């Protein structure tokens, strides 16, 4: 089995392809694949045969086939979506691509053909407000959630707009890709914390949201019948006493659900938490220093290693995960290029 790591290097219009040593966690550069027009974000099809790449400048979703022997990418098609894709996910059947559009203020669902290529007009579009940041189905593939951050931003039309500062709840039909408003439609957290990205506990009905402006993680109980969430804990991603500027970025949970990690941009660290096996609550472990502006993070599917990309440093930091207590030890750092924005890992 080969382990490939893909990095969207937006500042150099390329995808950097590395091979991971599954014993040590070291990565070795294979090659770069040119992808013009600001590539970001990435998503892998569950079958491991296709990589979806957003191209922000041309407002497209491009589909690439993956060579399982070399990891190389070959473009198959591009779909114009009319706005700035900032997040993709694929439903559990692999038949639908869910996307979020930050400036476009919307989320969409597109059908995916048997050839792995998204096609046609979206089967669903929902306007959720400026700053739409993520959109994904739950582990049952029965429900979907979308997040929209808080704060004031400048839109393409140069008008100041406020993010919705909310999590949107939907029922998802995996037979046709349709989404229906759940009740309630929105969960609005206390304060302008700005829910950004989220991940599901693989063993408990719990979902975790990183709060971009709040510099925290909120844990929500997920009702598996109703598909609604209820907050029960918010915990800071920053150490006591820190007073500088900071925002949270992505969030990742280990494959077995015992540790959770959330990078800080400003403090430039990874907040590490253990996950209570009984109720899914979080306990602070440590903040470990990392690359400047750590925007992207991904955990190896076997849970042994973590990779973090520094948007401002142009470096990837690889860490070994202590499987006993969740602490991280630096393995090495690697030059990847200007403005790395996303990391995806594939085992084939």
PAKOLFI-281038 format. One record per residue: x, y, z of N, C-alpha, C in turn; residue in three letters. Coordinates in pm, whole numbers. Layout:
REM residues N
SITE     n_x     n_y     n_z    ca_x    ca_y    ca_z     c_x     c_y     c_z  code
SITE       X       Y       Z       X       Y       Z       X       Y       Z   Ala
...
REM end
This chain:
REM residues 348
SITE     n_x     n_y     n_z    ca_x    ca_y    ca_z     c_x     c_y     c_z  code
SITE      84    -120       0       0       0       0      87     125       0   Unk
SITE      50     224     -82     121     350     -87      40     458     -17   Unk
SITE     111     553      45      49     660     121      90     792      57   Unk
SITE      -5     862      -3      25     988     -72     -33    1106       5   Unk
SITE      40    1217       2      -3    1342      64      -8    1448     -44   Unk
SITE    -125    1513     -58    -146    1617    -158    -162    1751     -88   Unk
SITE     -91    1852    -140     -97    1986     -82    -135    2086    -191   Unk
SITE    -241    2162    -167    -278    2271    -257    -188    2390    -226   Unk
SITE     -95    2419    -316      -1    2531    -299     -54    2646    -384   Unk
SITE    -142    2724    -325    -218    2823    -402    -130    2932    -460   Unk
SITE     -27    2973    -387      58    3081    -433     146    3045    -551   Unk
SITE     153    2917    -584     235    2874    -698     153    2795    -800   Unk
SITE      21    2797    -787     -68    2730    -881     -27    2585    -907   Unk
SITE     -20    2509    -798      21    2369    -814     -33    2284    -700   Unk
SITE     -34    2153    -724     -55    2055    -620      77    1984    -599   Unk
SITE     132    1992    -479     256    1921    -446     220    1781    -398   Unk
SITE     284    1681    -455     255    1541    -423     374    1481    -350   Unk
SITE     348    1426    -232     450    1361    -150     410    1216    -126   Unk
SITE     508    1131     -98     480     997     -50     520     989      97   Unk
SITE     433     930     178     456     919     321     520     784     352   Unk
SITE     624     789     434     682     665     487     592     619     602   Unk
SITE     521     507     587     423     467     690     486     423     821   Unk
SITE     617     402     822     686     362     945     735     481    1025   Unk
SITE     783     584     955     845     698    1024     762     826    1018   Unk
SITE     670     836     922     596     959     903     666    1062     817   Unk
SITE     792    1037     781     864    1127     691     793    1133     556   Unk
SITE     802    1246     488     744    1257     355     855    1289     255   Unk
SITE     838    1236     134     935    1258      27     863    1314     -94   Unk
SITE     918    1423    -148     854    1489    -262     859    1399    -384   Unk
SITE     744    1382    -448     736    1306    -573     745    1400    -692   Unk
SITE     653    1497    -698     649    1592    -809     542    1696    -781   Unk
SITE     536    1797    -867     430    1897    -863     340    1878    -984   Unk
SITE     212    1904    -965     115    1904   -1074      61    2045   -1089   Unk
SITE      81    2105   -1204      35    2241   -1226    -116    2250   -1231   Unk
SITE    -172    2340   -1151    -317    2365   -1151    -335    2517   -1144   Unk
SITE    -354    2583   -1258    -364    2729   -1258    -488    2779   -1185   Unk
SITE    -484    2909   -1153    -599    2983   -1102    -635    2951    -957   Unk
SITE    -534    2956    -872    -551    2952    -727    -620    2824    -679   Unk
SITE    -552    2710    -684    -613    2585    -639    -633    2579    -488   Unk
SITE    -756    2552    -448    -797    2543    -307    -949    2548    -306   Unk
SITE   -1019    2457    -242    -977    2349    -152    -962    2216    -226   Unk
SITE    -944    2107    -148    -932    1972    -201   -1035    1880    -134   Unk
SITE   -1073    1775    -206   -1154    1668    -147   -1128    1541    -226   Unk
SITE   -1120    1429    -157   -1101    1298    -220   -1233    1225    -229   Unk
SITE   -1256    1160    -343   -1370    1071    -354   -1347     951    -263   Unk
SITE   -1452     899    -195   -1433     785    -105   -1370     663    -171   Unk
SITE   -1384     649    -304   -1323     533    -371   -1174     551    -396   Unk
SITE   -1119     670    -363    -976     692    -376    -926     711    -518   Unk
SITE   -1016     727    -614    -975     735    -755    -977     877    -810   Unk
SITE   -1038     971    -734   -1054    1106    -787   -1023    1209    -679   Unk
SITE    -960    1318    -724    -934    1433    -637   -1005    1553    -697   Unk
SITE   -1083    1622    -612   -1155    1741    -655   -1080    1864    -606   Unk
SITE   -1060    1960    -697    -981    2078    -665   -1061    2203    -701   Unk
SITE   -1079    2292    -605   -1141    2421    -634   -1039    2514    -698   Unk
SITE   -1083    2591    -797    -996    2690    -862   -1064    2824    -847   Unk
SITE   -1014    2898    -746   -1086    3017    -700   -1096    3126    -806   Unk
SITE    -989    3149    -879    -992    3261    -974   -1088    3240   -1089   Unk
SITE   -1106    3115   -1132   -1197    3086   -1244   -1330    3029   -1196   Unk
SITE   -1346    3016   -1062   -1473    2972   -1004   -1516    2836   -1058   Unk
SITE   -1423    2741   -1051   -1446    2608   -1105   -1417    2499   -1002   Unk
SITE   -1480    2385   -1022   -1442    2261    -955   -1384    2170   -1061   Unk
SITE   -1257    2131   -1044   -1191    2044   -1140   -1175    1905   -1081   Unk
SITE   -1198    1805   -1165   -1186    1665   -1125   -1060    1607   -1186   Unk
SITE    -978    1544   -1102    -855    1479   -1147    -861    1332   -1112   Unk
SITE    -818    1248   -1204    -802    1106   -1173    -668    1086   -1105   Unk
SITE    -658     982   -1020    -537     954    -943    -477     822    -991   Unk
SITE    -348     826   -1026    -274     704   -1060    -235     636    -930   Unk
SITE    -290     518    -904    -268     452    -775    -124     405    -757   Unk
SITE     -49     394    -864      91     351    -853     186     465    -823   Unk
SITE     162     579    -887     254     691    -874     198     808    -794   Unk
SITE      64     814    -778       1     930    -715     -22    1046    -809   Unk
SITE      17    1031    -935       5    1141   -1031    -142    1174   -1058   Unk
SITE    -164    1298   -1100    -299    1349   -1125    -315    1383   -1272   Unk
SITE    -432    1349   -1327    -465    1384   -1465    -603    1448   -1466   Unk
SITE    -613    1566   -1526    -741    1637   -1525    -841    1567   -1617   Unk
SITE    -964    1555   -1567   -1072    1494   -1644   -1171    1597   -1693   Unk
SITE   -1206    1693   -1606   -1310    1789   -1644   -1311    1902   -1542   Unk
SITE   -1373    2014   -1579   -1394    2126   -1489   -1537    2174   -1500   Unk
SITE   -1596    2210   -1387   -1734    2257   -1381   -1736    2399   -1327   Unk
SITE   -1791    2492   -1406   -1803    2630   -1361   -1915    2640   -1258   Unk
SITE   -1885    2700   -1141   -1984    2709   -1034   -2020    2852    -998   Unk
SITE   -1959    2949   -1064   -2002    3087   -1053   -1960    3163    -929   Unk
SITE   -1886    3099    -839   -1842    3168    -719   -1717    3100    -666   Unk
SITE   -1679    3136    -547   -1550    3100    -489   -1560    2975    -402   Unk
SITE   -1538    2855    -451   -1546    2738    -363   -1437    2743    -256   Unk
SITE   -1477    2730    -129   -1378    2731     -20   -1380    2600      58   Unk
SITE   -1472    2510      26   -1481    2383      99   -1559    2283      15   Unk
SITE   -1508    2158      13   -1578    2047     -50   -1589    1932      48   Unk
SITE   -1692    1851      30   -1697    1719      92   -1779    1630      -1   Unk
SITE   -1762    1501      12   -1835    1404     -67   -1923    1322      26   Unk
SITE   -2048    1301     -12   -2136    1222      76   -2087    1077      79   Unk
SITE   -2144     997     169   -2092     862     193   -2113     768      74   Unk
SITE   -2207     799     -16   -2227     716    -134   -2130     751    -246   Unk
SITE   -2066     868    -237   -1980     915    -344   -2055     973    -462   Unk
SITE   -2186     990    -449   -2268    1035    -560   -2295    1186    -560   Unk
SITE   -2259    1253    -449   -2288    1396    -439   -2170    1471    -380   Unk
SITE   -2141    1586    -440   -2037    1675    -391   -2104    1794    -326   Unk
SITE   -2071    1817    -198   -2124    1930    -123   -2018    2039    -118   Unk
SITE   -2058    2163    -140   -1961    2272    -147   -2012    2395     -74   Unk
SITE   -1916    2475     -24   -1947    2601      45   -1872    2713     -25   Unk
SITE   -1936    2833     -28   -1884    2947    -102   -1881    3069     -10   Unk
SITE   -1761    3110      25   -1742    3215     125   -1804    3347      81   Unk
SITE   -1753    3404     -30   -1806    3530     -80   -1943    3509    -143   Unk
SITE   -1964    3392    -202   -2092    3362    -265   -2207    3344    -168   Unk
SITE   -2176    3332     -40   -2278    3327      66   -2372    3206      53   Unk
SITE   -2323    3096      -3   -2414    2985     -31   -2346    2850     -11   Unk
SITE   -2430    2747      -9   -2386    2609     -15   -2458    2543    -132   Unk
SITE   -2396    2439    -189   -2457    2370    -302   -2431    2221    -295   Unk
SITE   -2514    2146    -367   -2495    2002    -387   -2495    1977    -537   Unk
SITE   -2391    1907    -586   -2384    1867    -726   -2384    1714    -735   Unk
SITE   -2449    1662    -838   -2442    1519    -866   -2304    1483    -918   Unk
SITE   -2260    1362    -882   -2133    1307    -931   -2164    1183   -1015   Unk
SITE   -2115    1180   -1138   -2142    1068   -1227   -2062     944   -1190   Unk
SITE   -2093     834   -1255   -2020     710   -1232   -1874     723   -1271   Unk
SITE   -1844     822   -1355   -1704     850   -1393   -1633     937   -1292   Unk
SITE   -1701     969   -1178   -1640    1049   -1073   -1647    1198   -1094   Unk
SITE   -1712    1243   -1200   -1711    1385   -1237   -1841    1453   -1196   Unk
SITE   -1835    1562   -1116   -1956    1641   -1088   -2006    1705   -1217   Unk
SITE   -2138    1713   -1231   -2191    1761   -1359   -2320    1839   -1339   Unk
SITE   -2351    1919   -1441   -2481    1986   -1449   -2500    2098   -1349   Unk
SITE   -2623    2145   -1345   -2662    2246   -1247   -2670    2181   -1108   Unk
SITE   -2651    2259   -1001   -2662    2200    -868   -2802    2146    -842   Unk
SITE   -2809    2033    -772   -2940    1980    -735   -2998    2058    -618   Unk
SITE   -2912    2128    -545   -2958    2214    -435   -2866    2335    -423   Unk
SITE   -2925    2449    -390   -2852    2570    -352   -2925    2632    -234   Unk
SITE   -2850    2667    -131   -2908    2737     -15   -2819    2856      19   Unk
SITE   -2881    2972      32   -2808    3091      75   -2804    3094     227   Unk
SITE   -2684    3092     284   -2672    3090     430   -2597    3211     485   Unk
SITE   -2558    3304     397   -2493    3425     445   -2346    3431     413   Unk
SITE   -2296    3552     415   -2154    3577     385   -2066    3502     486   Unk
SITE   -1961    3440     434   -1871    3365     521   -1905    3218     533   Unk
SITE   -1989    3165     444   -2016    3021     443   -1883    2947     433   Unk
SITE   -1860    2849     520   -1723    2797     531   -1711    2646     524   Unk
SITE   -1816    2570     549   -1805    2424     540   -1944    2364     526   Unk
SITE   -1948    2241     471   -2076    2176     442   -2049    2027     426   Unk
SITE   -2113    1945     511   -2083    1802     507   -2200    1722     566   Unk
SITE   -2212    1597     520   -2312    1507     579   -2258    1446     707   Unk
SITE   -2350    1392     789   -2312    1324     912   -2271    1180     879   Unk
SITE   -2218    1105     976   -2173     968     949   -2283     875     898   Unk
SITE   -2410     904     931   -2521     822     881   -2561     856     738   Unk
SITE   -2514     971     690   -2552    1023     558   -2700    1059     551   Unk
SITE   -2760    1085     668   -2901    1122     674   -2922    1271     695   Unk
SITE   -2820    1337     749   -2830    1478     781   -2707    1551     728   Unk
SITE   -2717    1682     717   -2604    1763     673   -2600    1891     755   Unk
SITE   -2478    1942     773   -2457    2065     849   -2368    2158     770   Unk
SITE   -2395    2287     784   -2314    2389     719   -2284    2498     820   Unk
SITE   -2163    2551     814   -2124    2654     910   -2094    2785     838   Unk
SITE   -2117    2893     909   -2092    3028     857   -2030    3111     968   Unk
SITE   -1914    3169     940   -1841    3238    1045   -1903    3373    1078   Unk
SITE   -1844    3441    1176   -1893    3571    1221   -1800    3681    1172   Unk
SITE   -1832    3803    1212   -1741    3914    1187   -1772    3990    1060   Unk
SITE   -1706    4102    1042   -1729    4188     925   -1621    4162     821   Unk
SITE   -1664    4151     695   -1573    4126     586   -1614    4215     468   Unk
SITE   -1527    4228     371   -1557    4308     253   -1589    4213     138   Unk
SITE   -1705    4232      79   -1750    4144     -29   -1691    4189    -162   Unk
SITE   -1721    4113    -267   -1672    4147    -400   -1728    4281    -447   Unk
SITE   -1842    4320    -398   -1902    4447    -438   -1862    4562    -345   Unk
SITE   -1759    4534    -262   -1705    4636    -171   -1805    4684     -67   Unk
SITE   -1898    4598     -32   -1992    4631      76   -1956    4549     199   Unk
SITE   -1959    4614     313   -1933    4542     437   -2052    4451     469   Unk
SITE   -2021    4327     504   -2127    4232     537   -2087    4154     661   Unk
SITE   -2187    4112     735   -2162    4033     854   -2185    3885     826   Unk
SITE   -2096    3801     875   -2118    3658     868   -2234    3619     957   Unk
SITE   -2298    3507     927   -2419    3467     999   -2390    3418    1141   Unk
SITE   -2264    3375    1167   -2229    3323    1300   -2328    3213    1341   Unk
SITE   -2341    3111    1255   -2443    3009    1280   -2404    2876    1217   Unk
SITE   -2467    2771    1269   -2460    2637    1211   -2599    2604    1157   Unk
SITE   -2605    2563    1032   -2732    2532     966   -2751    2381     963   Unk
SITE   -2875    2338     993   -2908    2197    1005   -3004    2155     893   Unk
SITE   -2970    2045     826   -3051    1996     715   -3074    1846     725   Unk
SITE   -3182    1801     665   -3202    1660     638   -3148    1633     498   Unk
SITE   -3076    1522     481   -3012    1493     353   -3071    1365     294   Unk
SITE   -3110    1372     168   -3164    1256      97   -3054    1201       6   Unk
SITE   -2997    1087      43   -2885    1033     -34   -2929     971    -167   Unk
SITE   -3060     963    -191   -3109     909    -318   -3112    1014    -428   Unk
SITE   -3129    1142    -389   -3134    1246    -492   -3050    1369    -459   Unk
SITE   -2982    1368    -343   -2895    1480    -306   -2967    1601    -252   Unk
SITE   -3099    1593    -235   -3175    1707    -187   -3153    1729     -37   Unk
SITE   -3159    1855       6   -3154    1888     148   -3281    1962     186   Unk
SITE   -3333    1930     303   -3451    1997     357   -3413    2064     489   Unk
SITE   -3471    2179     514   -3446    2248     640   -3489    2160     758   Unk
SITE   -3401    2145     854   -3437    2077     977   -3497    2179    1073   Unk
SITE   -3546    2132    1186   -3606    2221    1285   -3533    2209    1418   Unk
SITE   -3468    2317    1464   -3459    2448    1399   -3357    2446    1285   Unk
SITE   -3368    2545    1197   -3274    2553    1085   -3137    2595    1132   Unk
SITE   -3132    2688    1227   -3003    2744    1270   -2977    2718    1418   Unk
SITE   -2851    2693    1447   -2801    2693    1585   -2704    2809    1594   Unk
SITE   -2735    2906    1677   -2652    3027    1690   -2579    3022    1822   Unk
SITE   -2447    3015    1821   -2373    3007    1946   -2376    3139    2023   Unk
SITE   -2345    3130    2150   -2333    3251    2232   -2209    3329    2189   Unk
SITE   -2227    3456    2161   -2114    3540    2122   -2077    3524    1976   Unk
SITE   -1997    3617    1926   -1952    3615    1787   -1831    3523    1771   Unk
SITE   -1854    3394    1792   -1740    3301    1791   -1705    3251    1651   Unk
SITE   -1802    3247    1559   -1773    3213    1421   -1740    3067    1395   Unk
SITE   -1838    2976    1400   -1811    2836    1368   -1759    2821    1225   Unk
SITE   -1647    2751    1209   -1577    2746    1080   -1580    2607    1016   Unk
SITE   -1509    2511    1078   -1504    2374    1029   -1548    2279    1139   Unk
SITE   -1580    2154    1102   -1628    2060    1203   -1586    1918    1169   Unk
SITE   -1590    1833    1273   -1560    1691    1256   -1646    1611    1353   Unk
SITE   -1673    1486    1316   -1760    1399    1394   -1679    1298    1474   Unk
SITE   -1723    1275    1598   -1663    1169    1679   -1701    1035    1616   Unk
SITE   -1604     948    1582   -1637     822    1514   -1707     719    1603   Unk
SITE   -1710     743    1735   -1769     645    1825   -1888     698    1905   Unk
SITE   -1903     828    1909   -2012     890    1986   -2092     982    1896   Unk
SITE   -2216    1009    1933   -2298    1104    1859   -2265    1246    1905   Unk
SITE   -2143    1287    1869   -2090    1417    1908   -2018    1477    1787   Unk
SITE   -2036    1607    1767   -1967    1678    1660   -1897    1800    1719   Unk
SITE   -1779    1831    1665   -1695    1938    1719   -1675    2046    1613   Unk
SITE   -1695    2172    1653   -1676    2286    1563   -1560    2371    1612   Unk
SITE   -1469    2406    1520   -1368    2506    1552   -1432    2643    1533   Unk
SITE   -1410    2732    1630   -1467    2867    1626   -1357    2964    1585   Unk
SITE   -1369    3018    1463   -1261    3100    1407   -1233    3222    1491   Unk
SITE   -1335    3304    1517   -1314    3425    1596   -1310    3397    1745   Unk
SITE   -1377    3293    1789   -1382    3262    1931   -1258    3194    1984   Unk
SITE   -1171    3145    1894   -1047    3076    1934   -1080    2964    2033   Unk
SITE   -1171    2878    1989   -1220    2773    2078   -1278    2660    1996   Unk
SITE   -1309    2550    2065   -1380    2437    2006   -1507    2415    2088   Unk
SITE   -1620    2402    2020   -1745    2372    2088   -1787    2230    2053   Unk
SITE   -1822    2154    2157   -1871    2017    2141   -2023    2018    2145   Unk
SITE   -2084    1946    2050   -2230    1939    2041   -2274    1793    2044   Unk
SITE   -2376    1764    2123   -2441    1634    2114   -2526    1632    1988   Unk
SITE   -2518    1522    1913   -2595    1506    1790   -2705    1403    1812   Unk
SITE   -2829    1446    1796   -2942    1354    1808   -2947    1271    1680   Unk
SITE   -2920    1139    1688   -2913    1058    1565   -3048    1034    1499   Unk
SITE   -3156    1063    1570   -3290    1045    1513   -3338    1175    1448   Unk
SITE   -3324    1286    1519   -3372    1414    1469   -3269    1486    1381   Unk
SITE   -3140    1455    1401   -3037    1522    1325   -3011    1664    1369   Unk
SITE   -3035    1693    1496   -3012    1826    1551   -2901    1821    1655   Unk
SITE   -2836    1935    1675   -2722    1941    1767   -2749    2036    1883   Unk
SITE   -2689    2003    1997   -2703    2082    2119   -2566    2099    2183   Unk
SITE   -2521    2223    2208   -2387    2242    2264   -2381    2198    2410   Unk
SITE   -2265    2142    2450   -2249    2108    2591   -2113    2147    2646   Unk
SITE   -2020    2193    2561   -1890    2236    2611   -1823    2327    2510   Unk
SITE   -1760    2434    2558   -1672    2515    2475   -1540    2529    2550   Unk
SITE   -1429    2503    2478   -1298    2503    2540   -1201    2582    2454   Unk
SITE   -1119    2664    2516   -1027    2752    2443    -917    2671    2374   Unk
SITE    -874    2722    2258    -759    2664    2189    -629    2733    2225   Unk
SITE    -636    2832    2314    -519    2912    2351    -478    2887    2495   Unk
SITE    -349    2897    2524    -305    2882    2663    -346    3003    2746   Unk
SITE    -356    2986    2875    -390    3096    2965    -289    3210    2950   Unk
SITE    -341    3332    2945    -254    3449    2943    -222    3503    2805   Unk
SITE    -255    3431    2699    -225    3482    2565    -319    3596    2531   Unk
SITE    -265    3710    2481    -347    3827    2454    -331    3881    2313   Unk
SITE    -259    3811    2226    -238    3859    2090    -355    3826    1999   Unk
SITE    -344    3868    1873    -446    3837    1773    -436    3690    1732   Unk
SITE    -551    3628    1713    -552    3487    1677    -686    3449    1615   Unk
SITE    -682    3354    1522    -804    3292    1470    -779    3143    1456   Unk
SITE    -886    3065    1470    -876    2921    1450    -898    2888    1302   Unk
SITE    -846    2773    1261    -864    2731    1123    -934    2596    1119   Unk
SITE    -869    2493    1066    -934    2364    1051    -936    2286    1182   Unk
SITE    -996    2168    1179   -1007    2085    1297   -1005    1939    1253   Unk
SITE    -939    1854    1332    -928    1713    1297    -940    1627    1423   Unk
SITE   -1003    1511    1409   -1011    1414    1518    -944    1287    1473   Unk
SITE    -881    1216    1566    -810    1093    1532    -908     987    1484   Unk
SITE    -861     891    1404    -953     791    1345   -1032     711    1448   Unk
SITE    -974     690    1567   -1048     615    1670   -1118     707    1769   Unk
SITE   -1104     838    1749   -1182     934    1828   -1129     965    1965   Unk
SITE   -1000     939    1991    -950     965    2126    -876    1097    2141   Unk
SITE    -836    1161    2029    -767    1289    2036    -820    1384    1929   Unk
SITE    -816    1514    1960    -863    1616    1867    -761    1729    1860   Unk
SITE    -746    1788    1740    -644    1889    1717    -701    2007    1639   Unk
SITE    -664    2130    1681    -714    2251    1617    -601    2355    1612   Unk
SITE    -560    2397    1493    -452    2495    1482    -497    2637    1515   Unk
SITE    -402    2716    1565    -421    2859    1592    -336    2941    1496   Unk
SITE    -400    3037    1430    -328    3129    1343    -309    3262    1418   Unk
SITE    -186    3293    1450    -153    3409    1534     -66    3361    1647   Unk
SITE    -120    3273    1730     -38    3203    1829      53    3102    1762   Unk
SITE      15    3059    1642      92    2965    1559     125    2838    1638   Unk
SITE      18    2769    1673      31    2648    1752     -80    2551    1714   Unk
SITE     -64    2427    1760    -170    2328    1748    -223    2301    1889   Unk
SITE    -352    2326    1910    -415    2293    2037    -450    2145    2035   Unk
SITE    -406    2074    2137    -425    1929    2144    -518    1894    2260   Unk
SITE    -615    1807    2235    -714    1769    2335    -730    1617    2337   Unk
SITE    -758    1564    2455    -804    1426    2464    -956    1426    2467   Unk
SITE   -1016    1316    2420   -1161    1304    2410   -1209    1200    2510   Unk
SITE   -1301    1242    2595   -1357    1151    2695   -1435    1039    2626   Unk
SITE   -1402     915    2657   -1464     802    2587   -1611     783    2624   Unk
SITE   -1655     843    2735   -1793     824    2779   -1889     930    2725   Unk
SITE   -1849    1057    2730   -1942    1162    2688   -1890    1246    2571   Unk
SITE   -1767    1220    2525   -1713    1295    2412   -1660    1432    2445   Unk
SITE   -1656    1470    2571   -1604    1601    2609   -1453    1607    2590   Unk
SITE   -1400    1728    2584   -1258    1750    2557   -1182    1793    2682   Unk
SITE   -1057    1750    2689    -966    1792    2795    -838    1843    2731   Unk
SITE    -796    1961    2773    -676    2022    2717    -552    1939    2747   Unk
SITE    -467    1920    2646    -340    1850    2664    -223    1947    2658   Unk
SITE    -212    2017    2543     -99    2106    2523    -123    2195    2400   Unk
SITE     -46    2303    2393     -28    2379    2269     114    2358    2223   Unk
SITE     130    2305    2104     263    2282    2052     291    2382    1940   Unk
SITE     406    2452    1943     439    2549    1837     445    2481    1701   Unk
SITE     404    2557    1599     406    2501    1464     438    2610    1363   Unk
SITE     413    2584    1235     445    2678    1129     358    2805    1138   Unk
SITE     410    2913    1075     340    3041    1077     210    3034     998   Unk
SITE     102    3080    1060     -31    3075    1000     -70    2933     958   Unk
SITE     -87    2844    1054    -120    2704    1021    -264    2689     976   Unk
SITE    -286    2702     846    -422    2699     792    -473    2558     773   Unk
SITE    -385    2467     726    -428    2332     689    -368    2228     783   Unk
SITE    -449    2126     815    -403    2017     901    -471    1889     855   Unk
SITE    -399    1777     865    -462    1649     836    -392    1541     917   Unk
SITE    -473    1445     963    -422    1331    1039    -413    1211     946   Unk
SITE    -302    1141     955    -286    1018     878    -401     923     912   Unk
SITE    -459     854     812    -574     767     839    -549     658     942   Unk
SITE    -422     624     969    -392     527    1074    -368     593    1209   Unk
SITE    -378     726    1212    -372     800    1338    -233     821    1396   Unk
SITE    -129     783    1324       6     788    1381      77     920    1359   Unk
SITE      36     997    1258     108    1119    1221       9    1231    1191   Unk
SITE      57    1354    1210     -19    1474    1176      70    1563    1088   Unk
SITE       5    1625     987      77    1714     896       7    1850     898   Unk
SITE      88    1956     912      36    2092     924     109    2180     824   Unk
SITE      32    2261     750      91    2352     652      83    2495     702   Unk
SITE     196    2566     696     201    2706     733     178    2794     612   Unk
SITE      65    2865     610      33    2948     493     140    3053     469   Unk
SITE     194    3113     576     295    3218     561     437    3165     555   Unk
SITE     463    3047     610     599    2994     609     630    2914     484   Unk
SITE     526    2861     416     548    2778     299     608    2643     334   Unk
SITE     584    2598     456     643    2473     504     534    2377     550   Unk
SITE     567    2248     544     485    2143     605     560    2091     727   Unk
SITE     493    2082     841     550    2021     961     484    1885     983   Unk
SITE     567    1783    1001     517    1648    1027     540    1614    1174   Unk
SITE     439    1555    1238     446    1522    1379     412    1375    1401   Unk
SITE     477    1317    1497     441    1185    1546     339    1201    1658   Unk
SITE     233    1121    1655     130    1125    1759     160    1018    1863   Unk
SITE     175    1060    1987     189     965    2096      53     902    2120   Unk
SITE      38     776    2085     -93     712    2090    -141     686    2232   Unk
SITE     -53     709    2331     -92     691    2470    -157     817    2526   Unk
SITE     -99     934    2497    -152    1056    2559    -188    1167    2460   Unk
SITE    -167    1146    2331    -207    1244    2231    -111    1358    2209   Unk
SITE       1    1361    2280      99    1466    2259     167    1447    2124   Unk
SITE     227    1554    2074     290    1553    1943     440    1577    1954   Unk
SITE     517    1508    1871     661    1528    1862     696    1556    1716   Unk
SITE     771    1663    1694     808    1701    1559     898    1596    1496   Unk
SITE     861    1555    1373     944    1462    1296    1040    1542    1209   Unk
SITE     985    1635    1130    1067    1715    1039     980    1823     976   Unk
SITE    1044    1917     909     972    2018     831    1019    2012     687   Unk
SITE     930    2053     595     956    2037     452     908    2161     378   Unk
SITE     992    2209     287     955    2323     203     854    2276      99   Unk
SITE     739    2345      91     635    2303      -3     602    2411    -105   Unk
SITE     631    2537     -75     601    2645    -168     512    2751    -107   Unk
SITE     480    2853    -184     410    2971    -135     262    2944    -111   Unk
SITE     216    2974       8      75    2969      48      11    2831      33   Unk
SITE      60    2732     106     -12    2604     110    -143    2619     186   Unk
SITE    -252    2571     127    -385    2599     181    -465    2476     221   Unk
SITE    -426    2358     173    -506    2239     202    -418    2116     193   Unk
SITE    -449    2015     278    -378    1887     277    -480    1775     270   Unk
SITE    -458    1681     177    -537    1559     170    -442    1440     169   Unk
SITE    -484    1331     233    -401    1210     244    -479    1091     189   Unk
SITE    -411    1013     105    -474     899      40    -390     774      59   Unk
SITE    -452     665     101    -388     533     109    -443     447      -2   Unk
SITE    -354     398     -90    -398     314    -202    -308     191    -214   Unk
REM end
